[in-house]
Amino acid sequence: MKLLVVSAGLSSPSSTRLLADRLAASAAGRLRQAGATAETEVVELRDLALDIAKHLVTGFPPPALGAALGAVADADGLIAVTPVFNASYSGLFKSFFDLVDPDALTGTPVLLAATGGTARHSLVLDHALRPLFAHLWAPTVPTAVYAASEDWGSRGPGADGHADGLAARIDRAAGELAGLMAARPGTGTAGAGRDNGIPDVVPFEQQLARLGG
């Protein structure tokens, strides 16, 4: 399977890329537990900034950007990580996904994550990122991961108010992504996660049906 990581960090190195790498490593480990292997590819948007601007103006993607957009369409799972600017995703992050084909992510499970200097911006995951990927028909895993400056290296309660620390949230979110990827048709690992520590993720439609909605 193909696991694609999109990181919108602007510096090198960046906390955004660090979070992306930790999420990818955890998800790949969970997939191995489920008897699946994943080829991980990382797209650094900072390296494509000029290409993204050219595509927005001309309507034609340069080769490197075209390859990145193709990787989105081919992915079996996506980890999308952005820094927070003015209580929302970065302009570079949004510009890239504005160029993604509207049908490219249909049915592709997505793990959402963001970094910021303060825990006050953690709601960006729900009020900005989830609606964006809902518009692209991509199911997002229940656990999204926000990392504030004080979260790094902490083993106690996270700065965003969660009872567990950053490492635990990374592991939980990665397990949810791995579960959805392993259950996708054609992977040959559907249901394997039940015996390998991968939590079941119930689709929203099934949850609604159980509630009688």
Residue pairs with C-beta under 8 A, 6 or more apart in sequence:
1 31
1 36
1 37
1 38
1 39
1 76
1 77
1 181
1 184
1 187
2 38
2 39
2 41
2 71
2 74
2 75
2 76
2 77
3 24
3 27
3 28
3 31
3 38
3 39
3 40
3 41
3 75
3 76
3 77
3 78
3 79
3 181
4 40
4 41
4 42
4 43
4 71
4 72
4 74
4 75
4 77
4 78
4 79
5 20
5 21
5 23
5 24
5 40
5 41
5 42
5 43
5 78
5 79
5 81
6 20
6 43
6 45
6 72
6 78
6 79
6 80
6 81
6 93
6 96
7 14
7 16
7 17
7 20
7 42
7 43
7 44
7 45
7 81
8 16
8 45
8 46
8 81
8 82
8 83
8 89
8 90
8 92
8 93
8 96
9 15
9 16
9 17
9 20
9 44
9 45
9 46
9 81
9 83
9 115
10 16
10 46
10 83
10 90
10 92
11 46
12 46
14 83
14 115
15 83
15 115
15 147
15 149
15 152
16 81
16 82
16 83
16 115
17 42
17 44
17 81
19 81
19 113
19 115
19 145
19 147
19 170
20 42
20 79
20 81
20 113
21 42
22 170
23 79
23 81
23 111
23 113
23 145
23 170
23 173
23 174
24 40
24 42
24 79
26 170
26 171
26 174
26 175
27 38
27 77
27 79
27 111
27 174
27 175
27 177
27 178
27 181
28 38
28 40
29 174
30 174
30 175
30 177
30 178
30 179
30 193
30 196
30 197
30 198
31 37
31 38
31 178
31 181
31 182
33 178
33 193
33 196
33 197
33 198
34 178
34 179
34 182
34 189
34 192
34 193
34 196
34 198
35 189
35 192
35 196
36 178
36 181
36 182
36 187
36 188
36 189
36 192
38 76
38 77
38 181
41 71
43 68
43 71
45 52
45 92
45 93
45 96
46 92
47 64
48 64
48 65
48 68
48 96
49 92
51 61
51 62
51 64
51 65
52 65
52 92
52 95
52 96
52 99
53 95
54 60
54 61
54 62
54 65
55 61
55 62
55 65
55 99
56 95
56 98
56 99
61 69
61 99
65 99
68 96
69 99
69 100
69 101
69 104
72 78
72 100
72 104
72 105
73 100
73 101
73 104
73 105
75 108
76 108
76 181
76 184
76 187
77 108
77 109
77 110
77 111
77 177
77 178
77 180
77 181
78 105
78 108
78 109
78 110
78 111
78 138
79 110
79 111
79 113
79 177
80 93
80 97
80 110
80 111
80 112
80 113
80 129
80 133
81 113
81 114
81 115
82 89
82 90
82 93
82 113
82 114
82 115
82 129
83 90
83 114
83 115
83 116
84 90
84 114
84 115
84 116
84 121
84 124
85 91
87 121
87 123
87 124
87 128
88 124
88 128
89 114
89 124
89 128
89 129
89 132
94 132
97 132
97 136
100 136
102 136
103 137
104 136
105 133
105 136
105 137
105 138
106 136
106 137
106 138
107 137
107 138
107 139
107 184
108 138
108 139
109 138
109 139
109 140
109 141
109 177
109 180
109 181
109 184
110 133
110 138
110 139
110 140
110 141
110 177
111 140
111 141
111 144
111 145
111 173
111 174
111 176
111 177
112 125
112 129
112 130
112 133
112 140
112 141
112 144
112 145
113 125
113 144
113 145
113 146
113 147
113 173
114 121
114 122
114 124
114 125
114 129
114 144
114 145
114 146
114 147
115 146
115 147
115 148
116 122
116 124
116 146
116 147
116 148
116 149
117 148
117 149
118 148
118 149
118 159
119 146
119 148
119 150
119 151
119 158
119 159
119 160
119 161
121 146
121 148
122 146
122 148
122 160
122 161
124 146
125 144
125 145
125 146
126 144
129 140
129 144
130 140
130 144
133 140
134 140
139 180
139 203
139 204
141 173
141 176
141 177
141 180
141 201
142 176
142 201
143 169
143 172
143 173
143 176
144 173
145 166
145 169
145 170
145 173
146 160
147 166
148 158
148 159
148 160
149 159
150 159
151 158
151 159
151 160
151 165
151 166
152 166
154 165
154 166
155 165
155 167
156 165
157 163
157 164
157 165
158 164
158 165
158 166
158 169
162 169
164 172
172 199
175 193
175 197
175 198
175 199
176 198
176 199
176 201
178 193
178 198
179 193
179 198
179 199
179 200
179 201
180 201
181 187
182 189
182 190
182 192
182 193
182 198
183 189
183 190
183 191
183 193
184 190
192 198
193 199
193 200
194 200
